[in-house]
């Protein structure tokens, strides 16, 4: 049995025609609730997506801890540009990007 993985990014947050926030997954709209006639796609990765979303607060906390400790890192110990990517990820999670 193959492992089900989450829908690859980019994921974006937008507003539906009804004024509700929805998550767009690679052009698909993640709709909460049942699939209706106008929702004619089925995302086979829904369970994996839910696990990823559920883990997001923990992942953000870890990345924030890494960012706080970044001042102590040697430039030779980490990949080039990693601190900028950490800060960009935090900004995106906090809605500042």
QUISUL-V401064 format. One record per backbone hydrogen bond with DSSP energy under -1.0 kcal/mol. CO is the residue of the C=O (numbers start at 1). NH is the residue of the N-H. If there is no record, write none. Layout:
CO&NH / CO&NH
This chain:
10&26 / 12&24 / 14&22 / 16&19 / 20&16 / 22&14 / 23&30 / 24&12 / 25&28 / 28&25 / 36&39 / 43&46 / 45&49 / 46&50 / 47&51 / 48&52 / 49&53 / 50&54 / 51&55 / 55&59 / 56&60 / 57&61 / 58&62 / 59&63 / 60&64 / 61&65 / 62&66 / 63&67 / 64&68 / 65&69 / 69&72 / 70&73 / 74&77 / 79&82 / 81&85 / 82&86 / 83&87 / 84&88 / 85&89 / 86&90 / 87&91 / 88&92 / 89&93 / 90&94 / 91&96 / 92&95
